[in-house]
């Protein structure tokens, strides 16, 4: 097992990659996102796993970030890739075909960090 930052993992890959992108803060817009607002760095983050990627994130926070970037809100942010990521996760959790096995799971946690049943 080894731990690396996104920048130091450029060009590398591993059988299993566990990534935490949890960011819950009171900032708005791109400043609140950190690396989550950079399409190139997110591409590196999401494409390094050979077999399995475990993504630990705040879906509520990401969905709000996507709302900030919607046309007509005046933000001017190019965060459509986050919207595409969230739509893809939703499809993986609940595929359109009821005979398909979901390829992703969402585990909900409360504000106290405990898993919600």
N, C-alpha and C positions, 0 to 999 in steps of 0.2 A: 504494500500500500504506500502511496505517496500523495502529497498534497501540493498543488500548484495553483498559481493565479492564472486567469485567462490568458494574460499576455505571455506568460512563460510557457504555456501549453500550446502555443501556435505551432502547427505542423505535427503535433503529437496526437496519439490516440491511445485508448485503453479499452479493455473488454467491458468494464463497468465504470461509469462516471456518475458521481453524485455531486449535484450542484445546488447551492443555496443562493437564491436571488431575493430573499425576503428583505423587503424594504417597506416599512410602514413609518412614515413621518408626516409632519404637518406641512412640508413644503409643497408647492404646486408646480406643475409644468415639468420641463426637462431637468431642472435642478433636483427634483425629488427622485429622479430615476437613476442617476449615476450611470453605470455601464448598461443598464437596461434600456437606455435611450440611444445606444450606439448600435446600429444595425450590424456593422462589421464584427464587433466584439461579441454580440449575441450569436452571430453565425458560428464563430469559433466555439463558443460555449456549448451550443446545441449540436455540433457536428463531430465531437471528439469520441463519442462512444461507439465501439465496434458492435456490441450486442445489446446493451441496456443503458438507458439514461434515466436517472432518478432526479427529477426536478422538484426542489422544495421552494415554493414561492407563495406569495399572497395573491391569489386570483382576484380578490376584491380590489387590491391596490392596483393591479395591472389593468383591470377593467376600468377603473377610474382614470388611469393614465390614458387609455384609449379614448375615453369620453373627452378628456382635455384636448385631444388632437383632432376631434371631429370637425369637418368643415363648418364654418359659420360661427365657431366659438371664438375666433380671433386669435387663437394661440399660434398658428403658423407652424406647428410642430409636425414633423414627418414621422409619425409613429404608426403608420399603417401596418408595418411588420408586426407590431405587438398585437394589433387587432387580428391579423392573420394567425398568429401564434395561439391566441385565445380561442379563435374559431376552430383551429385544428385540434386543440386539446378537448374542446367540447365534443367534436366529432369522434375522437378516440375514446372518450368516456361513454358516450351514448351514440353508437353508430346508427346510421339511418336504417340499415338492414337489421331487423330484430333477430335474425339468425346468426349474425356476426358476434364474435366474442369481443368485448371491449379490450382495447390495447392500452388503456390508461385508466388510472383511478385517481379520484380526488378524495383526500382525507380532510375533512373539515375540522378546524380547531377554533375554539372560542378565544375571546380576548385574553383569557388566562393561560392560553397555550395548551389547554387540555383538549384531547380529541372529543369531538361532539358525536354522540351516537345517533 
